Amino acid sequence: MSNNKTSGFHYGWVIVASCFMIMCFALCLVMNCFGLFIKPVTEDLGLSRQAFSMNSTMISVAMMAVSFFSGKIFSSRIGIKKIMMIATVGLSASYALYSTASTPVAFYAVSIAVGVFLALLAQVPCSMLVNNWFREKKGLAMGLVFMGSGVGGIVLNPIISALMGSMGWRKTYLVMAGLMFLAIAPCTFFLIRVRPEDKDLEPYGGRAQDGTAEVYGMTYAEARRDIRFWLLLLSVMVITACCCSVVQQLASYISDIGYSYEVSAMVSSCSLGLMAVGKLLTGRMYDKLGTRNSTLICMGCVIGGIGILSMAASGVAFIGAFLLLFGVGCAITTVSYPILTTSLFGNRDYSSIYGIVNVANSVGTAIGSPIAAAIFDSQGSYAPAWYLAAAVLSVDFVILLIMFKKNPAADVH
């Protein structure tokens, strides 16, 4: 086999670029751009916003169901590449079907299909590819991949807004479905290779000393008997719930405390941009400082950022400080989870173990924003929600410390 990192450009970076495109035009388009359709669709069809917003929950539930079986799915005879090819076609086609829906039930049916295909295309398979292709600079590679979901929001939001104004929401769904396929299909059909061996290469950073592929860690059955597995699931669910509650309610909160709609929209856009940069910085941090230190730094940034957010009414400086801290820290919900999974349990049964971690992530996504909204409805303010989030995350910080104490190897770079 040829070519290590010393031989010039490594094909692993093509894999990273392909996965970046998937995150940008699949995960971001489905999840991060969802809110742009709420007002035009509900006003046109006379639906309640609550009813339409349930589509997001349906997508999360479908992704959760697939994640439960991801180990068996991605280790099947079909193979990761063919699954991603099928998911590319299925996701683009199902997303286009939104343009035909007129009732909540029709939207929900489409959303379930979208969630299934998205789960087969995005987080789990993309993180598996990075794990296969990288022995060194895995944090940077993972950060670049997940950065796609943030960059996608910056790029696609203005496009969707312009299309919505010129051709309406139905045609916008069709155009974006076509754009999704054109952007992703070349990656999944032609560029992606599951393992370096498929191109007669070694992983970036080389192989084990005996020249064989390095397989290490626990089976899924062994991981389930390890307390760290359950601590990780609890931690992931809490972190994601708190971060999603902030991200999805941020624009409303900024508007509620006295800033204009334009300012609230700008703050929301800035948060997406800084989170994209934060994913890249966090990936590099994992390579330089190791898993334990990097994870705890991210947690500290999230806790500090949410704490400062509760003081945002005191001035723009507080909003700026929140954006900087939260932008870096929020990368923990994407970049950190696959790295934590490998660090704690190895790569022997990665797809099965990370699939369940992704279930916890989906649960957090589904419950975070509704809890924050419920607190607002009962208290008339988001501030209690931010106080609660900061308190719960502080407890979660202690849980992570316990988890790392039981796994000293997580300190390695």
N, C-alpha and C positions, 0 to 999 in steps of 0.2 A: 504494500500500500504506500501511497506517496503523500507527500505534502503535509507538513505541519505548519504552524503559524509562521515559521521562519522562512517559508518558501514564497512569500509574497501574499497576495490576496487569497483569503480562505473562503470557500463556498459557504461556510457557516453564516457569513454576513448576508448572503443572498437569502438564506432561510429566514434570518432576522427581518430583512426588508419585506419578504413575502408575508410573514406573520404580522408585521406592522400594518400592511395594507388590509389584512383581514380584520384587525382590531379597529382600523379607521372606518372602513366601509361596511363592516358587518355589525360588530358590537356597538360602536358609537352611533351608527345610523339608527339601529333598532332601539337602543336604550337612552343614549344621551340626547338624541334629537326628538324623542317621543313628545316632549312637552310642546313643541312648536305646532303640533297638529291638534292639540286639545281644544283651543278656542274656535278655530275655523270649522272643525268637524262638529262640535257640539252645537254651535250656532246654526249651522246649515241643516242639521238633522233634528234639532230640538231635543238632543240628549242632555242628561245631566253630566256635569264634569266628573262627578263621583263614578257614574256608570262607565264613562269612557276611560277614566283613569284605571279602572279594574283591568284593562288590557295589560298594563305593566305587571300586575300581579299574576295574570295568566301566563305571561312569558316566563316569569321567575319560577312559577310552579312547574311548568313544562321542563325548564332547564334543570330544576331540582330532580325531577323524576329521571331524566336521562343521566344525570351525574351519579345517581345511585348505582347504575349499571355500567358506568364508563369503563371500568376495568375489563369486563367481559367484552364490551363492544369494541374497544380499541385493540384488544389482543385476539380478536376473532380472525378467521381466514380472510375476511374482506380486506383488512389492513387499513392503517391510518390514512394513507393517501387516497384510496378509493372512497373511504367514508367522507373525507373532506371534499372530494369532487362531487359526490352525490349531494352533500349538504350545501355546496355552492349553488347548484341548480335549484334544490328544494327551497333554500332560503330566499333566493331572488324571486322565484315563482310565487311563494306564499306571501312575501312582502308586497308583490304587485296586486295580490287579491284584496288587499286593504281598499283598493280603489273601487271595488265592487260592493263593499259592505254598506248596509244602511240601517242595521239593527244591532243592538248590543250583542245578541247571541252570535250574529255573523262575525262581528269583530273579535269576539272571544275565541271562536273556532279558528280563525286565522291566526290569532296570537299564540294559541297552543302549538300550531304548526311552526310558526316563526321561532318559538322557544325551543322546540325539539331540534330544528336544524341549526340554530345558533349554538346550542350546546355541543353539537357534533362538529362544529367548525372553529370555535373561538378558544376560550381559556384553556381547557384541558388539552386538546391536541397541540395547540401552539406551545404551551409550556413543555409538553413532552418532546417536541421537536428541539427546543432550545436545550433541554437536558441531554438529548442524544448527541447534539452537535458541539457542545461546549464543555470542556473540562476547566478551562481558565476563562476569566472575564464573563462568567455566567451571569453575574449581577448586571453588568453593563448590557449584555444581550437581552436579558429579561426586561430591563428598564426601557430599552429602545422599542421592544415589541409592545409593551403595555402603554408606552407613550402614544401609540397610535390612536387609542380611544380618546385621549385629550386633544391631540392635534386635529382629529376628525371633527370634534365639536367646533373648533375655531374655523375650520375650512367649510364644513357642510352647513352650519347654521345660516350663514348669509345666503348661500345658494338656495336652501329650502325656503327661506323667507322671500327671496326674489321670485322664485317659481310660484309660490303660493299666491302672491299678489298678481301675477300675470296670467296664470292658468287654473287656479283653484287647487283644492287639496287632492281631488281624485287623480288628476293628471300628474300632480307632484309625486304622489306615491308611485305611479307608473314610471316616471322619469328616473326617480331615485332607485327603483328596483333595477332598471336597466343599467344605471351607473354602477350599482353594487356589483352586478354580474361582470361588467366590462373591467372593473378594477380588480376583482378577486379571481376570476376564472384563469387568467394567465398564470397566476401564482400557484393555484391548487392543481391545475392540469399540466403545467409545463415546468415550473421552477422548483417546486417543493420535492425534496427527497427525504425519506424518513430517517435514514441513517447515513453517516459518512461513507460506510462501506458501499452504499449504492452508487457512489461516484469514485470508488477506489481511493478514498481519503481516510485520514485519521481525524478524530475530533480536534477542535481547536484546543491547543494545549497538550495534545498527545494522549497516549494510552497508558494503561498500567505498565509497570516495569517489565512484565512478562510478555507485553505486546498484545494482550487480549483485551477485549472490551471489559471495562470495569463495572461489575455488577455487585452491589453491596446493599446491606440493610435488611429490613424486616419484610416478611410477607404481610398481606393485609390481615390475616388471622392473628399474627403475632402483634401487630400494631394495635388491634382492638383490645388486646389484653394489657396494653401499656397505658398507664394513667396519663402520660403526656399526650396521647392521641385525643383523649376526651377533654383535656385542658386546652389543647389547640382548637378543637371544634368550638368550645365555649368562647374562647378568646376571639376567634374569627367572627363568630356571629355577633358578638358585642361590638367589636371594632367597626364592622361593616354597617351595622344598624345605626351607630352614632354618626359615622361619617356620611352615610346616605341621607340621614335626617337633615344634616346641615346643607349638603349640596342641593337637595331638592327643595328646601324651604328658604334658601338664602335670599333669593330675589324678593320674596314676599316679606321677609324679615326686614331687609334694608329699606323697603318701601314703607313698612309699618312704623319705623322709628323716625320717619320724617324726610327721607331723601326722595328725590323725584324718580319716576319710572325709568328715565334714561340712566340715572346714576345706578339704580338697582340692577338694570340690565348690564351696565358696564362692569359692575362688581362681579356679577355672575360670569361674564365672559372672561374677566381677569382671573377668576378662580380656576376656570378650565385651563387657561393658558399656563398658569403657574403650576397646576397639578401635572400638566404634561411635562414641563421642565423638571418638576420634582421627581417624576418617575425616572428620568434619566440620571439625575443627581443621586437618587436613592440607589439605583443599580450600581453606580460607581462606588458608592459608600459601602455597599455589601462586599464588593471586591477588595476594598482597602481595609475596612475595619472589622470584617467578619459578621456573621449572622446575629449573634447576641447583641453586640454593641449597636449595630445598625438598627435592629428592630426596636430596641429600647429608646434610641434617639428619635426614631419616627413616632413612637408612642408619646414621648415627651412633647414633641412638636404639636401633635394633634390635641393633646390635653391643654397645652398652653394656648393654642390658637382658638379653641372653643371657649376657653375661659375669657380671653380677650374679646371674642365676638359678643359676649354679653354686655360689654362696655362700649359697643360700637356707636351708640347714640352720643357718646362724649366727644366724638370728633373723628375726622377722616384718618388721622394717624393711627387710631385703634383698628380701623378697617384695613389699613395697609399692613399693620403688624399681623393681624389675623390671616390675611392672604398669604404672606410670606411663610408663616409657621404652618398653616394648614396645607398650603400648596406642597410643601416638602413632606409633611407627615402623612397626608392622605394617600401617598403612594404605597403605604403599608397594605391597603386593601387590594392591591393588584400585584406589584412587584414582589412583595414580601411573602405572600402565601405559598407560591410554588417553591421559593428558596427555603422557607421554613420547613416545608414538607420533606424536601430532599435532605436537609441538614439533620432533621430529627429521625427520619425513618429510612433514608437511603433511596436508591432507585430501583430496587428489586421488584417492587410491586407499586411503582409510582402512580400509574393510571388509576388503580383502585383506591389508593389512599387519598390522592389529591381529588379524585372524584367526590369523595365524601366531604373533604374539606370545602370543596366548591358548593356542596349542598348547604353547609353551614353559612357560607358566603351568601347564597341565594336567600336563605331564611332571613339573614340580616338585612338584605336589600328589600325584602318584602315587608318587614315590620318597622323599619326605622322611620320612614317618612310618616306613615299613619300614626305612630305614637307621638311624634312631634306635633302633628296637626291636631290630634286629640287634646294634647296639653294646651295648645293655643286656644282651641274651642272652649275649654273649661276655664282657663285662666285669663284669656284675653291678651296673652303675651307669649312670645317664644322664649323669653329669658329663663323661665323655670325648666324648659326643655334643655337649654344649654347647660344650666347648672347640673341637672340630672346626668346629662351625657358626660360632663367632665368628672363627676363623682364616680360613675360606673366605670369609666375608662381608667381612673386611678386605681380602682380595685383590680381591674384587668391587668394593669401594669404589674401589680404584685403577683398575679397568677403567672404572668410571663416570667417573672424572676424565679418563681418556684419551678417552672417548666425547664428553664435553662440550667438551674442548679442541678437538676436531675440529668442534664445532658451537657457536660462540660465540652464535648466535642463541637458544640454549636459555636464555640469561639473561633474555630478555625476559619481561615479566609477561603 
